Amino acid sequence: MNQAIRWRKSSYSGGGDGNTCVEVADFDTHIAIRDSKAPARATLAFPAGSFILFVEALKTATGAQ
């Protein structure tokens, strides 16, 4: 079954002129992310539970809160 993918700007994306935007799409079983500057390029997909661990690891690595 094909479904329309609804991409949205991540709340973790930087502000400003929008050039550091990460887009997120929610599916039943996983979360997908992509770079808004290159939407036709690679997309990363994670099982929903693993996505939370991925974001926490990024926060730790960058010193973000």
N, C-alpha and C positions, 0 to 999 in steps of 0.2 A: 504494500500500500504506500503510495506517495502522498506526502503531506507538504503543504507550503511551509517553508522554513521562515520563521519570524525572528530576525536578528534584532537585537537591541543593544544600545551602548551599555557597557558594563559600568556599574557604579564605582568600580575601582580605576576607571580610566582617568587620566589627567585632565585638568580643566584647560583653560586658556583657549587657544584657537582650534582645538579639537584634533590636533595632529598626532596625538598619542592615544588614540581611541582603540579599545579592544571591544569587539562585539561578541555577544553571547546568544546562543539559541538553546532553549530548553526542550528536551524530548522526554518521552516517558521513562526511558532507562538510562539516559546519559545527557551530558552537557557538552556543547560544542563551542569553541572559541575561534576567532579569526581576527586578523589585522584589518581594520576598516580601510586602510590605505591600499590594501591589495586583496580585496575580497575574493578574487578568482584564484588566488594562490592557496597554499596549504591551510587546512583547518585541523585543529586538534580536537579530539573527542575523548571524554572521560566518563566512566561510570559515575553516576551522581555522587556517591560517597567519596570517591577518589578525587573529585573536583574540589571538594572542601579541603582535603589534605594538600592539594596542589596550590590553592590560593594561600593557605596558611604558610606553606613553605616559601612562597614568593614574598609574603609579608616579612618573614623572618630574614630572608636573604637581603631584602632592601631596607630593613629597619623601619618599615611602615607599621602603623598601628591598626 
